[in-house]
Amino acid sequence: MRRVILSALTLVCGCTASTPQTDSNATASIHYPVTRRVDQVDMYHGVHVADPYRWLENLDSAKTKEWVKAQNAISRPYLESIPARERIKQRLTQLWNYERFDVPVKRGGRYFYLRNDGLQNQSVLYVTNSLASPARVLLDPNSLSTDATISLGEFVPSPDGKLLAYSLSDGGSDWRTWHFREIDSGRDLPDVLRFIKFSDVAWTADSKSVYYTRYPVRADGTGDDSKQRVMYRHVLGSESGADALIYTVTEHPTANPYASISDDGRYLFIVLYNGSQSNALYYRTLGKDGSPDSPLIKLVDNFDSAYDIVGEYQNVFYVHTTAQAPNGRVLAIPAGELDSSKWRVSIPESEHAMVAATVVGHRIISQYLQDAHSVVAVSSLQGERQYEVKLPDLGNADGFTGEVDDTETFFSYTDFLTPASVSKLDISDGTVSVFRAPSVSFDATKYVTEQVFYKSKDGTRVPMFITHRRDAPRDGSSPLMLYGYGGFNIPQLPGFSVPTAVWLEMGGTFALANLRGGSEYGEAWHRAGTKLQKQNVFDDFISAAEYLIAEKYTSKEKLSIRGRSNGGLLVGATITQRPELFAAALPAVGVLDMLRYHTASGNARQWSADYGLSENADEFEALYAYSPLHNVKDGTCYPPTLITTADHDDRVVPWHSFKFAATLQHAQGCPNPILLRVETRAGHGLGKPVWMQIEDWADQWAFLVKALRMQFE
């Protein structure tokens, strides 16, 4: 999910005492662990809602841990006993072993980039003074833990290129600890910043201090992410406990601040993020020493749309916004000008969704989506279109960051059959040159990607990518994996992945549906899949499945679905609404209890911009109608389902998956397996070591081999 945050409010419900019961309903083929049921009943707007597995929300209790251990004792032997698993694991390992690069970041005349030699569990950060010279290792996260579960989160070089601010995550947690390293010596400074989630630091122009936001600290010394974050300034060499308080949110109980600083160091920008649809934008001027020297100026404070500061040049702010432009546009706002009627439209709204913009090389680089593939345009600061960036195909281009005075920028390109390459763009004339292009032992010539358009339940035209063997029969016999997300304004775009490549080699077809809720067609497309309209997302996904069957890409007996996080909700909702339509389901780290999701973790409440809240009567009605946990029906035959989560996931907490698995196991009306796989020392996914990813995917693909009766031995 996006970087989303939690307010301190909690769900108000009427709760009754509990009486233990025993869950004795199990399928004939698998004897599930006995799961205690309790008489927990909550009242929502006059509706009594049972929650018999509420006790599984206590993640630290001995009983919950014993239950998880018992679930793994069923799922792991089941998966490991599938003959195809070892072959799949071997091929995943072989194919994963290729050199990969991330887009370079240039600061202070130096280039910083991540590289993985193939099977390194964590990518390594390199630095060089010239792209023509060999780079040296600046930070290797693989050396920080024996099991490679301490990962590099974010890194931000200082403006002078002499220091590196970087964050570490332990065991997949969203919590970050920030450190500072001398780039020449490789020595870490004693400065450490803690209690930070979902936020970078912002360097001042003199490279001597950073602005950052963190959560308050509880009495026990842990971060309290049930509260709003607070902004501080840390001067290197000082104690973090004495950091200057810069800004506290006082008027908006659900918003959280983010800090950024203009390239020239004159302005501190404060974005109050209030979900993926709206935010406020404030700023303060900074002195030469980086300290604030003006009162807070509220440039935008009505939370009517999204506002993203993308650059500043000669006291003009360039802001990417959906205000009066659902497809996005860029405004040029003079510093101090609060009258919006005097703001200039630099890049107007177009027929395609502008999903990002940057100011680099005294130009504006606009990234658009045209039917869910990238189009990139470069314009003058006055908005005159100069050229489009040449891309290899209808894929996904990302990057294009830098400073206003840079003459070059870098971007990545990928599609379903092409691993991500990194190229350099000469901003003055649009020349593109390849910086790094990987070589993979995968014969892409055997496969083809096509884009189709189908109609959803309400007649909406929805795009979908389908990748398959060129000689695949259209007779319904092909095993197919349908993937979707549909939320938080996040588009689902073409991209290469090793697991998908292995799936294709196994004889499978891969389909990606561009559901409402994402940003493929701008803010209107996003809003059409939120709150009271969230059912549109599930209808889009079900219609995609029906299209694939009708057009004989696959059949009900060969159709599997997968999604993670918000996509895990998607899978959970669709198998409870249309269980007969699918032959297998893989919900991963899913949001599955829609009545209590916002009580679960520090960032969860702000998901309400997309989901709504059960405290509100109309939103409760919508949530209750599709919440996967609450729509499981006893005696129904659900498809073979492998539910995956991780014990350190503090974004979508694992009790969502625990309660859903227990409910499905109790209700299952046929021998189809309902398995729960819980990873340890892992979180929501970011920073997961390669060895752990390979094991996870080997389990999922092996599960499908058995469920879909694939000929892969």
FIFI-448293 format. One line per 2 residues: number of its first residue (from 0); for each residue x, y, z of C-alpha. Coordinates in Angstrom, 2 decimals. Example, Ala and Ser with C-alpha at 12.3 -4.5 7.8 and 13.67 -1.06 7.14 Angstrom:
FIFI-448293
0) 12.30/-4.50/7.80; 13.67/-1.06/7.14
END
This chain:
FIFI-448293
0) 0.00/0.00/0.00; 1.01/3.62/-0.26
2) 2.59/5.49/2.59; -0.50/5.83/4.71
4) -0.87/6.78/8.33; -3.11/6.20/11.34
6) -4.94/8.61/13.61; -5.48/7.93/17.30
8) -9.21/7.23/16.96; -10.36/3.64/17.48
10) -13.46/1.67/16.59; -16.33/2.08/19.06
12) -18.38/-1.09/19.43; -20.51/-2.92/21.97
14) -18.68/-6.05/23.11; -19.87/-8.98/25.20
16) -18.03/-11.53/27.24; -16.77/-14.68/25.56
18) -17.43/-18.36/26.08; -15.03/-20.87/24.49
20) -16.35/-23.26/21.86; -14.63/-25.77/19.66
22) -14.27/-25.66/15.90; -14.77/-29.26/14.79
24) -15.61/-28.65/11.12; -12.76/-29.80/8.88
26) -12.43/-31.17/5.40; -12.09/-34.87/4.79
28) -8.58/-34.59/3.39; -6.89/-32.29/5.87
30) -7.23/-32.26/9.65; -6.89/-28.60/10.57
32) -5.72/-27.48/13.98; -8.59/-27.08/16.43
34) -9.40/-23.36/16.57; -11.23/-22.08/19.61
36) -14.36/-20.02/18.92; -15.65/-17.40/21.34
38) -18.99/-15.63/21.71; -17.65/-12.22/20.75
40) -20.43/-10.07/19.27; -20.11/-6.40/18.27
42) -22.90/-3.94/17.55; -22.67/-1.75/14.45
44) -25.58/0.59/13.78; -28.08/-1.89/15.16
46) -26.48/-4.91/13.49; -25.02/-7.71/15.63
48) -21.76/-9.01/14.11; -20.08/-12.12/15.48
50) -16.28/-12.23/15.71; -15.51/-15.73/17.05
52) -11.78/-15.53/16.38; -11.15/-12.16/18.01
54) -8.61/-13.81/20.31; -6.27/-14.29/17.35
56) -5.79/-10.51/17.26; -3.56/-10.91/20.31
58) -0.43/-11.62/18.29; 1.87/-11.88/21.29
60) -0.18/-14.41/23.24; 1.16/-17.93/23.69
62) -2.10/-19.39/22.40; -1.93/-17.42/19.15
64) 1.68/-18.42/18.62; 0.82/-22.07/19.27
66) -2.03/-21.83/16.75; 0.27/-20.31/14.12
68) 2.82/-23.04/14.73; 0.11/-25.68/14.30
70) -1.07/-24.08/11.05; 2.48/-24.08/9.65
72) 2.82/-27.70/10.74; -0.02/-28.48/8.33
74) 0.80/-26.16/5.42; 4.55/-26.60/5.16
76) 4.60/-30.43/4.89; 1.67/-30.23/2.45
78) 3.55/-27.84/0.20; 6.92/-29.56/0.52
80) 5.37/-32.89/-0.42; 4.33/-31.65/-3.86
82) 6.84/-33.23/-6.30; 7.01/-30.17/-8.55
84) 8.11/-27.84/-5.73; 11.81/-28.68/-5.83
86) 11.99/-28.26/-9.60; 10.18/-24.92/-9.35
88) 12.56/-23.77/-6.62; 15.58/-24.73/-8.70
90) 14.30/-22.80/-11.71; 13.43/-19.76/-9.59
92) 16.98/-19.81/-8.22; 18.52/-20.14/-11.68
94) 16.46/-17.38/-13.21; 16.84/-15.02/-10.24
96) 20.59/-15.14/-10.67; 21.05/-12.12/-12.93
98) 22.64/-8.71/-12.33; 20.14/-5.97/-11.44
100) 20.48/-2.21/-11.02; 18.25/0.52/-9.66
102) 18.05/4.05/-11.06; 21.08/6.13/-10.02
104) 20.73/9.17/-7.77; 23.11/12.08/-8.39
106) 24.07/14.44/-5.57; 27.16/16.56/-5.07
108) 28.75/15.35/-8.29; 28.50/11.71/-7.23
110) 26.28/8.87/-8.39; 24.64/6.43/-6.00
112) 22.86/3.27/-7.07; 21.80/-0.16/-5.86
114) 23.19/-3.29/-7.50; 22.50/-6.96/-6.96
116) 24.87/-9.53/-8.47; 22.01/-12.01/-8.79
118) 21.40/-14.07/-5.68; 22.49/-11.52/-3.11
120) 19.70/-11.44/-0.53; 19.84/-7.65/-0.30
122) 20.96/-5.21/-2.98; 24.20/-3.35/-2.26
124) 24.60/0.44/-2.40; 27.45/1.70/-4.60
126) 28.96/5.15/-5.16; 31.12/6.56/-7.94
128) 32.34/9.97/-9.07; 31.86/9.05/-12.73
130) 29.65/6.59/-14.55; 32.68/5.69/-16.64
132) 34.67/4.67/-13.54; 34.28/1.58/-11.37
134) 31.96/2.08/-8.42; 32.79/1.08/-4.87
136) 30.62/-0.44/-2.18; 29.24/2.16/0.20
138) 26.85/-0.01/2.19; 26.22/-3.76/2.09
140) 23.11/-4.76/4.07; 23.98/-8.46/3.64
142) 26.65/-8.04/6.31; 24.22/-6.75/8.94
144) 22.48/-10.03/9.87; 23.12/-13.74/9.47
146) 19.75/-14.39/7.84; 19.76/-11.23/5.66
148) 16.57/-9.91/7.26; 18.02/-6.48/8.09
150) 17.48/-4.44/4.95; 18.29/-1.00/3.60
152) 15.13/1.08/3.56; 15.76/4.54/2.06
154) 18.94/6.50/1.35; 19.39/10.24/0.82
156) 22.84/11.68/-0.06; 23.63/15.16/1.23
158) 23.70/18.07/-1.23; 27.52/18.24/-1.11
160) 27.82/14.49/-1.71; 29.91/13.94/1.42
162) 27.36/12.27/3.70; 24.70/9.63/3.33
164) 21.53/9.43/5.40; 20.16/5.90/5.27
166) 17.53/3.86/7.07; 17.45/0.23/8.16
168) 14.51/-2.12/8.66; 14.76/-5.15/10.94
170) 12.78/-8.27/10.05; 10.60/-6.55/7.47
172) 9.19/-3.96/9.87; 7.99/-0.59/8.59
174) 9.83/1.05/11.50; 13.06/2.65/10.34
176) 16.23/3.61/12.17; 18.18/6.32/10.37
178) 21.98/6.57/10.35; 24.54/8.90/8.79
180) 27.68/7.74/6.99; 30.75/9.60/5.78
182) 31.02/8.70/2.11; 34.81/8.98/1.81
184) 35.69/7.01/4.93; 32.66/4.73/5.12
186) 32.45/5.54/8.83; 29.08/6.04/10.52
188) 28.54/9.14/12.60; 27.10/8.67/16.10
190) 23.81/10.36/15.09; 20.79/8.01/15.07
192) 17.13/8.89/14.44; 14.38/6.52/15.59
194) 10.59/6.08/15.66; 10.22/6.84/11.93
196) 7.87/5.23/9.40; 6.98/6.05/5.78
198) 9.18/9.13/5.62; 12.53/10.26/4.23
200) 14.75/12.93/5.72; 15.30/16.28/3.95
202) 18.81/17.78/3.91; 19.43/21.48/4.35
204) 21.58/23.17/1.70; 24.67/23.28/3.93
206) 24.56/19.47/4.45; 24.71/19.98/8.21
208) 21.14/19.18/9.29; 18.02/17.31/8.24
210) 14.30/17.79/8.70; 12.30/14.67/9.49
212) 9.04/13.48/11.01; 8.66/10.82/13.67
214) 6.03/9.39/15.96; 5.82/10.29/19.65
216) 7.51/7.97/22.13; 5.59/5.84/24.64
218) 6.59/5.53/28.27; 8.19/2.16/27.51
220) 10.50/3.76/24.94; 8.73/2.49/21.80
222) 7.23/4.57/19.01; 3.54/5.35/19.35
224) 2.12/5.14/15.84; -1.43/5.58/17.07
226) -0.63/9.30/17.30; 0.16/11.80/14.57
228) 3.73/12.40/13.57; 5.68/15.52/14.55
230) 8.32/17.34/12.51; 11.80/18.01/13.90
232) 15.14/19.35/12.76; 18.29/17.41/13.63
234) 21.69/19.12/13.50; 24.47/16.61/12.97
236) 26.63/16.17/16.03; 23.83/16.97/18.47
238) 21.68/14.65/20.57; 18.48/13.64/18.80
240) 16.56/14.09/22.04; 17.31/17.82/21.81
242) 16.11/18.19/18.20; 14.17/21.37/17.52
244) 10.40/20.97/17.19; 9.40/22.43/13.81
246) 5.74/21.58/13.29; 2.91/19.80/15.05
248) -0.46/19.13/13.43; -3.16/20.83/15.48
250) -6.13/21.39/13.17; -6.40/18.16/11.17
252) -6.75/15.06/13.37; -6.11/12.51/10.61
254) -3.32/14.21/8.63; 0.42/13.60/8.94
256) 3.28/15.88/7.83; 6.05/15.20/5.31
258) 9.11/17.40/4.84; 11.01/18.34/1.68
260) 13.44/21.15/0.87; 13.88/22.99/-2.43
262) 17.08/22.42/-4.40; 18.35/25.91/-3.58
264) 17.68/25.36/0.14; 15.40/28.39/0.47
266) 12.14/26.63/1.25; 10.95/23.94/3.61
268) 7.77/22.38/2.22; 5.34/20.64/4.55
270) 2.75/18.36/3.01; -0.10/17.28/5.27
272) -1.06/13.90/3.84; -4.64/12.85/4.46
274) -4.98/9.81/2.23; -4.42/9.22/-1.46
276) -7.04/11.77/-2.54; -6.17/14.98/-0.73
278) -3.57/16.91/1.22; -2.58/20.40/2.31
280) 0.62/22.21/1.28; 2.46/24.64/3.59
282) 5.96/26.13/3.54; 8.50/28.15/5.50
284) 11.59/29.98/4.29; 14.97/28.88/5.59
286) 18.06/30.86/6.51; 21.59/30.13/5.31
288) 22.14/27.82/8.28; 19.02/25.84/7.39
290) 16.89/27.07/10.27; 13.37/28.47/9.68
292) 13.28/32.24/9.38; 9.59/32.82/8.57
294) 6.20/31.89/9.96; 4.29/28.98/8.48
296) 2.58/29.92/5.20; -0.49/27.86/4.27
298) -0.44/27.74/0.50; -3.23/25.15/0.18
300) -5.34/24.20/3.18; -8.74/22.99/2.00
302) -7.91/19.30/1.38; -9.96/19.33/-1.82
304) -7.43/17.47/-3.99; -3.91/16.09/-4.13
306) -1.03/18.59/-4.27; 2.56/17.44/-4.80
308) 5.44/19.90/-4.84; 7.66/18.79/-7.73
310) 10.16/21.63/-7.94; 11.06/25.25/-7.27
312) 13.00/27.66/-9.44; 13.53/31.40/-8.95
314) 10.87/31.57/-6.22; 8.21/29.81/-8.29
316) 6.74/26.56/-6.96; 5.76/23.85/-9.45
318) 2.92/21.74/-8.10; 1.40/18.58/-9.59
320) -2.26/18.53/-8.63; -5.66/17.00/-9.36
322) -7.44/20.21/-8.35; -10.00/20.95/-11.08
324) -8.12/18.36/-13.16; -8.85/14.70/-12.36
326) -6.19/13.62/-14.85; -3.60/15.90/-13.25
328) -1.84/19.11/-14.26; 1.12/21.25/-13.12
330) 0.63/24.71/-11.64; 3.29/27.44/-11.37
332) 2.74/29.30/-8.09; 4.84/32.35/-7.15
334) 6.11/32.22/-3.58; 3.77/34.13/-1.29
336) 0.90/34.21/-3.79; -2.12/32.84/-1.92
338) -4.69/33.96/-4.50; -5.23/30.83/-6.59
340) -6.75/32.87/-9.43; -3.26/34.22/-10.08
342) -1.60/30.81/-10.32; -0.43/29.87/-13.81
344) -1.20/26.53/-15.46; 2.18/25.32/-16.67
346) 1.18/21.85/-17.93; -2.58/21.60/-18.57
348) -4.70/18.52/-18.01; -4.76/16.12/-20.96
350) -6.82/13.10/-21.99; -4.24/10.83/-20.32
352) -3.56/10.60/-16.59; -0.47/12.47/-15.44
354) 0.74/10.24/-12.61; 3.98/12.09/-11.79
356) 6.03/15.14/-12.70; 9.52/16.40/-11.87
358) 11.48/19.58/-12.49; 14.93/18.65/-13.80
360) 17.29/20.52/-16.12; 15.06/23.63/-16.14
362) 12.30/21.55/-17.66; 9.22/19.69/-16.52
364) 9.18/15.95/-17.13; 5.61/14.64/-17.09
366) 4.82/10.94/-16.77; 1.49/9.86/-18.25
368) -0.44/6.63/-18.52; -2.06/5.81/-21.84
370) -4.16/2.67/-21.45; -1.92/1.55/-18.56
372) 1.47/2.03/-20.25; 3.95/4.87/-19.91
374) 4.25/7.99/-22.04; 6.84/10.57/-20.94
376) 6.90/14.16/-22.17; 9.44/16.94/-21.60
378) 8.30/20.59/-21.59; 9.74/23.99/-20.79
380) 8.90/25.57/-17.45; 6.38/27.68/-19.36
382) 4.66/24.49/-20.55; 5.81/24.29/-24.19
384) 6.02/20.60/-25.20; 9.53/19.90/-26.50
386) 9.67/16.15/-27.05; 8.54/12.73/-25.89
388) 11.06/10.32/-24.40; 11.61/7.34/-26.69
390) 10.67/4.13/-24.90; 11.32/0.60/-26.23
392) 7.72/-0.57/-26.17; 4.37/-0.29/-24.37
394) 5.81/-0.79/-20.91; 6.51/1.02/-17.68
396) 9.09/3.82/-17.37; 9.98/5.23/-13.96
398) 12.52/7.61/-12.43; 13.29/10.99/-14.06
400) 14.39/12.55/-10.76; 17.15/15.08/-10.17
402) 17.79/18.73/-9.45; 16.72/21.78/-11.38
404) 20.26/22.46/-12.66; 21.04/18.88/-13.73
406) 21.65/18.20/-17.41; 20.82/14.51/-17.19
408) 18.39/12.20/-15.48; 17.91/8.43/-15.30
410) 14.97/6.14/-15.71; 14.12/2.45/-15.76
412) 12.06/0.62/-18.34; 10.41/-2.79/-18.10
414) 7.55/-4.80/-19.52; 6.24/-8.31/-18.92
416) 8.99/-9.92/-21.00; 11.83/-7.42/-20.49
418) 13.79/-7.12/-17.22; 14.26/-3.57/-15.98
420) 17.00/-1.69/-17.79; 18.35/1.70/-16.68
422) 18.93/4.51/-19.19; 20.28/8.06/-19.11
424) 18.30/10.90/-20.65; 20.15/13.96/-21.97
426) 17.54/16.53/-21.05; 18.64/19.16/-23.56
428) 17.94/17.09/-26.69; 16.14/13.94/-25.53
430) 18.96/11.54/-26.35; 18.56/8.23/-24.51
432) 21.55/5.98/-23.81; 21.48/2.68/-21.95
434) 23.32/2.69/-18.62; 22.70/-0.93/-17.65
436) 20.64/-3.66/-19.36; 20.51/-7.08/-17.68
438) 20.91/-10.43/-19.35; 18.51/-13.14/-18.18
440) 18.40/-16.83/-19.07; 14.79/-16.53/-20.18
442) 13.76/-16.93/-23.82; 11.24/-14.12/-24.20
444) 10.78/-14.83/-27.90; 8.53/-17.77/-27.04
446) 5.94/-15.48/-25.46; 3.75/-12.55/-26.39
448) 1.83/-9.89/-24.48; -1.48/-8.60/-25.78
450) -3.76/-5.94/-24.37; -7.50/-6.52/-24.41
452) -10.46/-4.48/-23.22; -13.51/-6.03/-21.59
454) -16.73/-4.75/-20.08; -17.35/-4.85/-16.35
456) -20.72/-5.50/-14.75; -21.88/-1.89/-15.18
458) -20.55/-1.62/-18.74; -17.28/0.14/-17.86
460) -14.45/-0.59/-20.31; -11.48/-2.10/-18.44
462) -8.03/-2.89/-19.90; -6.16/-6.12/-19.24
464) -2.73/-7.43/-20.26; -2.40/-11.12/-21.13
466) 1.00/-12.79/-21.54; 1.27/-16.36/-22.85
468) 3.19/-18.69/-25.12; 2.89/-17.74/-28.77
470) 1.60/-21.23/-29.53; -0.75/-21.48/-26.52
472) -4.08/-23.03/-27.55; -7.26/-20.98/-27.15
474) -9.32/-23.97/-26.04; -9.66/-23.30/-22.31
476) -6.94/-25.78/-21.36; -4.24/-23.32/-20.24
478) -3.67/-22.76/-16.52; -3.98/-19.02/-15.91
480) -2.96/-16.66/-13.12; -5.13/-13.53/-12.91
482) -3.59/-10.73/-10.82; -5.11/-7.47/-9.60
484) -4.92/-4.71/-7.01; -7.50/-1.96/-7.54
486) -6.87/0.67/-4.88; -5.06/3.64/-3.37
488) -4.54/5.39/-6.69; -1.78/2.89/-7.53
490) -1.67/1.77/-11.17; -0.80/-1.78/-12.16
492) 1.68/-1.53/-14.99; 3.72/-3.90/-17.15
494) 6.78/-5.29/-15.42; 9.11/-8.27/-15.52
496) 9.30/-10.63/-12.57; 11.16/-13.90/-12.14
498) 8.15/-15.74/-10.65; 5.97/-14.71/-13.60
500) 8.66/-15.83/-16.05; 8.82/-19.21/-14.33
502) 5.03/-19.44/-14.41; 5.13/-18.87/-18.17
504) 7.79/-21.55/-18.56; 5.55/-23.91/-16.58
506) 2.96/-23.53/-19.32; 0.89/-20.91/-17.55
508) -0.73/-17.74/-18.84; -0.48/-14.51/-16.86
510) -3.17/-11.82/-16.90; -3.11/-8.40/-15.20
512) -6.41/-6.52/-14.95; -6.29/-2.73/-14.56
514) -9.16/-2.39/-12.10; -10.87/0.74/-10.89
516) -9.33/2.13/-7.71; -5.96/2.64/-9.38
518) -4.77/5.69/-11.31; -4.71/4.19/-14.81
520) -7.29/6.74/-15.97; -6.81/9.47/-13.40
522) -8.56/10.43/-10.19; -12.02/9.63/-11.52
524) -10.89/6.02/-12.10; -9.50/5.94/-8.60
526) -12.58/7.30/-6.88; -14.81/4.89/-8.80
528) -13.21/2.10/-6.76; -13.38/3.63/-3.29
530) -15.73/3.71/-0.30; -19.35/3.15/-1.37
532) -18.12/2.24/-4.87; -15.53/-0.33/-3.78
534) -17.68/-3.16/-5.14; -16.79/-1.89/-8.61
536) -13.28/-3.23/-8.07; -14.52/-6.74/-7.35
538) -16.95/-6.58/-10.26; -14.08/-5.58/-12.55
540) -12.02/-8.56/-11.35; -14.88/-11.04/-11.66
542) -15.66/-9.72/-15.13; -12.01/-10.18/-16.10
544) -12.25/-13.82/-15.03; -15.47/-14.31/-16.96
546) -13.92/-12.73/-20.06; -10.87/-15.01/-19.89
548) -13.13/-18.05/-19.66; -15.50/-16.89/-22.40
550) -12.60/-16.15/-24.76; -11.10/-19.58/-23.93
552) -7.80/-18.29/-22.57; -8.58/-20.64/-19.69
554) -11.47/-22.39/-17.94; -12.95/-22.45/-14.45
556) -10.95/-25.59/-13.76; -7.68/-23.85/-14.69
558) -8.22/-20.29/-13.42; -6.32/-19.06/-10.36
560) -6.25/-15.59/-8.81; -3.66/-13.75/-6.77
562) -3.35/-10.41/-5.00; -1.43/-8.97/-2.09
564) -2.22/-6.33/0.53; -5.21/-4.45/-0.90
566) -5.04/-7.12/-3.60; -5.39/-9.74/-0.85
568) -8.69/-8.07/0.00; -9.57/-8.32/-3.70
570) -8.97/-12.08/-3.75; -10.76/-12.62/-0.45
572) -13.81/-10.67/-1.61; -14.05/-12.39/-4.98
574) -13.79/-15.96/-3.66; -16.49/-15.25/-1.10
576) -18.73/-13.67/-3.75; -18.05/-16.14/-6.57
578) -16.40/-19.26/-5.09; -17.45/-21.43/-8.03
580) -15.62/-19.26/-10.55; -12.06/-20.07/-9.50
582) -9.92/-23.19/-9.25; -7.40/-21.73/-6.77
584) -6.73/-18.53/-4.81; -3.59/-16.93/-3.37
586) -4.47/-14.01/-1.04; -1.21/-12.56/0.35
588) -0.84/-10.21/3.34; -4.45/-9.21/2.79
590) -6.79/-6.71/4.45; -9.62/-9.11/5.25
592) -11.57/-7.77/8.25; -13.05/-4.56/6.87
594) -14.94/-3.66/10.04; -11.85/-3.55/12.27
596) -8.96/-2.91/9.84; -8.46/0.62/11.15
598) -7.85/-0.63/14.71; -5.06/-2.92/13.64
600) -1.89/-0.94/12.94; -0.36/2.47/13.05
602) -0.94/3.36/9.42; -4.29/1.64/8.93
604) -6.81/4.31/9.83; -5.80/6.54/6.97
606) -6.79/3.81/4.53; -10.28/5.09/5.24
608) -9.83/7.56/2.35; -10.27/4.50/0.13
610) -12.29/2.16/2.34; -14.43/4.29/4.62
612) -15.04/3.48/8.30; -17.45/1.16/10.05
614) -18.32/3.99/12.47; -20.23/5.63/9.60
616) -23.56/3.95/8.89; -23.47/4.11/5.08
618) -19.84/3.05/4.92; -20.47/0.22/7.39
620) -23.18/-1.10/5.11; -20.82/-1.11/2.14
622) -17.94/-2.62/4.11; -20.09/-5.33/5.67
624) -21.44/-6.29/2.26; -18.01/-7.24/0.89
626) -15.71/-7.79/3.92; -14.16/-11.19/3.19
628) -14.17/-12.28/6.83; -17.87/-11.53/7.21
630) -19.09/-13.08/3.97; -17.80/-16.61/4.41
632) -20.80/-18.97/4.44; -20.83/-22.32/6.21
634) -21.03/-25.35/3.94; -19.89/-23.51/0.80
636) -17.25/-25.18/-1.35; -14.41/-22.67/-1.58
638) -11.55/-23.15/-4.05; -8.17/-24.41/-2.88
640) -6.74/-21.40/-1.07; -3.23/-20.68/0.20
642) -3.27/-17.68/2.55; 0.18/-16.17/3.12
644) 1.32/-13.60/5.65; 4.28/-12.77/7.91
646) 4.56/-12.47/11.66; 6.41/-9.12/11.47
648) 3.98/-7.42/9.10; 3.15/-4.18/10.92
650) 1.41/-2.63/7.92; -1.36/-5.18/7.31
652) -1.14/-7.07/10.59; -1.24/-10.86/10.24
654) -4.38/-11.38/12.32; -6.36/-10.46/9.20
656) -5.04/-13.64/7.59; -5.31/-15.65/10.83
658) -9.01/-14.90/11.30; -9.82/-15.40/7.63
660) -8.03/-18.76/7.52; -9.80/-19.97/10.66
662) -13.17/-18.85/9.28; -12.65/-20.53/5.90
664) -11.41/-23.74/7.48; -14.46/-23.85/9.74
666) -16.89/-23.17/6.89; -15.32/-25.22/4.10
668) -17.92/-27.54/2.60; -15.67/-29.71/0.42
670) -12.20/-31.30/0.57; -10.45/-28.36/-1.13
672) -7.52/-27.32/1.10; -7.50/-24.02/3.01
674) -3.90/-23.49/4.11; -2.20/-20.72/6.08
676) 1.52/-20.12/5.54; 3.11/-17.72/8.05
678) 6.64/-16.50/7.42; 8.85/-15.53/10.36
680) 11.33/-12.64/10.38; 9.45/-11.01/7.52
682) 7.04/-8.12/7.09; 4.75/-6.75/4.42
684) 7.27/-7.52/1.68; 9.80/-4.70/1.43
686) 13.33/-5.87/2.19; 12.45/-9.56/2.04
688) 15.69/-11.46/1.30; 15.97/-13.32/-1.97
690) 16.22/-16.75/-0.32; 12.92/-16.13/1.47
692) 11.24/-14.88/-1.71; 12.29/-18.02/-3.58
694) 10.88/-20.27/-0.86; 7.62/-18.32/-0.83
696) 7.13/-18.46/-4.60; 8.09/-22.11/-4.77
698) 5.29/-22.83/-2.29; 2.72/-20.75/-4.18
700) 3.48/-22.17/-7.62; 3.65/-25.73/-6.27
702) 0.25/-25.21/-4.66; -1.13/-24.20/-8.06
704) 0.46/-27.17/-9.81; -1.55/-29.45/-7.54
706) -4.75/-27.39/-7.44; -4.90/-26.85/-11.21
708) -3.65/-30.36/-12.01; -0.82/-28.99/-14.11
710) 1.49/-31.35/-15.98; 4.74/-30.11/-14.49
712) 6.90/-32.78/-12.92
END
